[in-house]
Amino acid sequence: MNWGRGSGSPGGRPREDCSKYRGSFSRGEPNVFLLKEALGNCSGAIKKELKERFESALRELENGKGFFGQTPEKRLEWAIWVSAYLVALNLKTNQVRKVLELARNIELDFKNYSAKEEDTKAKLARMRFLMAYAVGKAEKQKEREPLEAIHRVLDPLLKELMENPDRKLYKIFYDFVQAVIAYHRFFGGSDK
């Protein structure tokens, strides 16, 4: 892993020594403040380690108790790693705006007790194909990579929700999406 100096800045500031972050994100719950600092100073240098954490979270999602059987703490840890990786890949929330709006609409339907199973399944299916469309529409690898990453996380969860569109399970999913977006913003991710 290249833990040398950061990319520096055009303004002539000295380059950041990124080696101080080496091993800081290897296990356990992430230190979000250190992670934010590292993303701000050395995003390129830590991208490989973040990808490893992201891939590890995906494997954990697929194995064991799965997503919905985990503790809130574990799901929050996954949200932090996912959002940090999305920031390193330069995901813009505007790229997935329609999906986020639809997630909010489903949440409101459940809150207002107006959710009908078939309508909910249709909206979940729409979220899935909107994400797939966003990935397919991205012309440059730089744009496609973060969209593929979020698609890899959310699509299996949406598929599971379509099979069992339960209010409680959707709340868990929606809280996870909100956590990803919140930490994306916290880590310096942008809208556009």
C-alpha positions in Angstrom: 0.0 0.0 0.0 1.4 3.4 -0.9 1.3 5.4 2.3 3.7 8.2 1.1 2.8 11.8 0.9 -0.6 13.1 -0.1 -1.3 14.9 -3.3 -0.5 18.3 -1.9 -2.4 21.4 -3.0 -2.0 23.8 -5.8 -1.7 26.7 -3.3 1.8 25.6 -2.4 0.9 24.0 1.0 3.3 21.2 1.9 2.1 17.7 1.1 0.4 15.8 3.9 2.3 12.8 5.3 -0.3 10.1 4.9 1.8 7.4 6.6 0.3 8.4 9.9 -3.0 6.9 8.9 -1.5 3.4 8.1 -3.3 0.7 10.0 -5.7 3.1 11.6 -8.7 1.6 9.9 -7.9 -2.1 9.9 -10.3 -3.4 12.5 -13.1 -2.6 14.8 -15.3 0.4 14.9 -13.9 3.3 12.9 -12.7 6.5 14.5 -14.9 8.9 12.4 -12.8 12.0 13.2 -9.6 10.4 12.2 -11.3 9.0 9.1 -12.6 12.5 8.2 -9.2 13.9 8.6 -7.7 11.2 6.4 -10.3 11.6 3.7 -9.7 15.4 3.7 -5.9 15.1 3.5 -5.1 11.7 1.9 -8.1 10.4 0.1 -6.1 8.8 -2.7 -3.6 7.2 -0.3 -6.3 5.5 1.9 -8.6 4.5 -1.0 -7.2 0.9 -1.1 -7.7 0.4 2.6 -11.2 1.8 2.4 -12.0 -0.5 -0.5 -10.8 -3.5 1.7 -13.1 -2.3 4.5 -15.9 -1.8 2.0 -15.4 -5.3 0.6 -15.2 -6.8 4.1 -18.5 -5.1 5.0 -20.1 -6.6 1.8 -18.9 -10.1 2.7 -20.3 -9.7 6.2 -23.6 -8.5 4.8 -23.8 -11.7 2.7 -22.8 -14.1 5.5 -24.0 -14.9 8.9 -27.1 -13.2 10.2 -27.2 -10.9 7.2 -28.1 -7.2 7.4 -31.4 -7.3 9.1 -30.3 -9.7 11.8 -27.4 -7.5 12.9 -27.2 -5.1 15.8 -27.7 -1.4 15.2 -24.0 -0.8 16.1 -22.9 -3.2 13.4 -25.1 -1.6 10.8 -23.8 1.8 11.8 -20.2 0.6 11.4 -21.1 -0.7 7.9 -22.7 2.6 7.1 -19.6 4.5 8.1 -17.3 2.3 6.0 -19.6 2.5 3.0 -19.9 6.3 3.2 -16.2 6.8 3.6 -15.5 4.6 0.6 -18.2 6.5 -1.4 -16.5 9.8 -0.5 -13.1 8.4 -1.6 -14.7 7.5 -4.9 -16.3 11.0 -5.1 -20.0 10.0 -5.1 -22.3 13.0 -5.4 -25.6 12.6 -3.6 -27.2 14.2 -6.6 -26.3 11.1 -8.6 -28.7 9.0 -6.5 -31.2 11.7 -5.7 -34.2 9.9 -7.2 -33.4 6.7 -5.3 -33.2 8.8 -2.0 -36.5 10.5 -2.7 -38.2 7.2 -3.3 -36.8 5.8 -0.1 -38.2 8.8 1.7 -41.6 8.4 0.1 -41.8 4.7 1.2 -40.8 5.8 4.7 -43.6 8.3 4.7 -46.1 5.7 3.5 -45.1 3.4 6.4 -45.3 6.3 8.9 -48.8 7.3 7.7 -49.9 3.7 7.6 -50.9 4.2 4.0 -48.4 1.6 2.7 -50.0 -1.2 0.7 -47.8 -4.3 0.1 -48.1 -4.2 -3.8 -47.4 -0.5 -3.9 -44.4 -0.9 -1.6 -43.0 -3.7 -3.7 -43.4 -1.6 -6.8 -41.5 1.3 -5.3 -38.8 -1.0 -4.1 -38.5 -2.4 -7.6 -38.3 1.1 -8.9 -35.5 1.9 -6.5 -33.6 -1.1 -7.8 -34.0 -0.3 -11.5 -33.3 3.5 -10.9 -29.9 2.5 -9.3 -29.1 0.1 -12.2 -30.0 2.9 -14.7 -27.8 5.4 -12.9 -24.8 2.9 -13.1 -25.5 2.1 -16.7 -25.9 5.8 -17.6 -22.6 6.8 -16.2 -20.2 7.3 -19.1 -16.9 7.6 -17.3 -15.4 5.0 -15.0 -14.9 7.8 -12.5 -18.6 8.4 -12.3 -19.6 4.7 -12.6 -17.4 3.3 -9.8 -19.1 5.0 -6.9 -22.6 4.2 -8.3 -21.6 0.6 -8.7 -20.4 0.5 -5.1 -23.7 1.9 -3.6 -25.6 -0.4 -6.0 -23.7 -3.4 -4.6 -24.7 -2.5 -1.1 -28.3 -1.5 -1.6 -29.6 -3.8 -4.3 -29.4 -7.1 -2.2 -31.2 -5.3 0.7 -33.9 -4.0 -1.6 -34.3 -7.5 -3.0 -34.8 -8.9 0.5 -37.3 -6.1 1.3 -39.3 -6.9 -1.8 -39.6 -10.5 -0.6 -40.8 -9.3 2.8 -41.9 -5.6 2.7 -42.2 -5.4 6.5 -42.5 -2.0 8.2 -39.8 -2.8 10.8 -37.4 -4.1 8.2 -37.9 -1.1 6.0 -37.2 1.2 9.0 -33.9 -0.6 9.6 -33.0 -0.2 5.9 -34.0 3.5 5.8 -32.0 4.2 8.9 -29.0 2.6 7.2 -29.5 4.8 4.1 -29.8 7.9 6.3 -26.6 7.0 8.1 -24.7 6.5 4.9 -25.9 9.9 3.6 -25.2 11.6 7.0 -21.6 10.2 7.2 -21.1 11.0 3.5 -21.8 14.6 4.3 -19.8 14.5 7.5 -16.7 13.1 5.6 -16.9 15.9 3.1 -19.0 14.3 0.3 -20.9 16.8 -1.8 -24.2 17.0 -3.5 -23.0 18.1 -7.0 
